[in-house]
Every structure is written in C-alpha cells, then in structure tokens.
Amino acid sequence: MKRVFGVKKDKEPPPSVNDASDRINKRGENVDQKIRTLDAELSRYKEQIKKTRPGPTQEAVKARAMRVLKQKRMYEQQRDMLYNQTFNLDQVAFASEGIKDAQQTVCPEEFLILFLSIFFHFIMTPLKNPYSSSMF
C-alpha cells in the first residue's frame, strides 16, 4: 500500500489556546499600528483645514479627513473584536486549567479513599490463626 498511496504524513499538533491568543494579540497590535498612522494623517488634515480658506479645496480636505475617520472607526471596531476574542480565549484557558487542577486533586483523593477502605477492611476483619484446631 505504501507504494501506491504513499506514507501517511505526520499531523502537526493543533494550536493551543495560548497560541491562538498570541496570534490574535499580534493582529490586534497590527491594527493598533494602523490606527496610529490614521491618527497622524487626521492631525495633518486638521492642520490643512485650519490653513485653507473656505471653498472647494477645504471641502476636498474635509472629505479626505472623513474617509480617514471612517477607516479609523472601522479599525477600532476590528481591534475591539480582536481583544474580545482574546478575552474569551483567556477565559477558556483559565477554565481548562481549573478543570485540570480539579482532576489532579480528585485522583489523589480517590486513591486515598481506596487505600483507607482497604486498610480499614483489614483492620476490621479478624485474622484467622492457622495453628488453631477449630475451623470456624
């Protein structure tokens, strides 16, 4: 079968919650950088609006500033969504760690209960003397 279909490829392990959170944070930082560049562009347009006289040139600058402001708002919404996703992933990671901790604490407790039940079973049952003459 190996000759016809080839060898099965090794699968990469699925990304962990922390990996996904880190990737989303990185994308959020990229969006933050875009927002900062748009802020700088908006401040330039504000200065241009102050310097120009009312008329068609000022209206054109205002239109460009409005376009940049809309882009900035869109990026801010994307950033907020990314940070909400990060928050949700962090909550999932916290919950899964809590579950793992609970599993680790339950297993030793179950072992202790089993050990104590066996121990008390042997203590409570009378020992038979192998050298006694009576069978009962």
Secondary structure, 3 states (H helix, E strand, C coil): CHHHHCCCCCCCCCCCHHHHHHHHHHHHHHHHHHHHHHHHHHHHHHHHHHHCCCCHHHHHHHHHHHHHHHHHHHHHHHHHHHHHHHHHHHHHHHHHHHHHHHHHHHHHHHHHHHHHHHHHHHHHCCCCCCCCCCCC
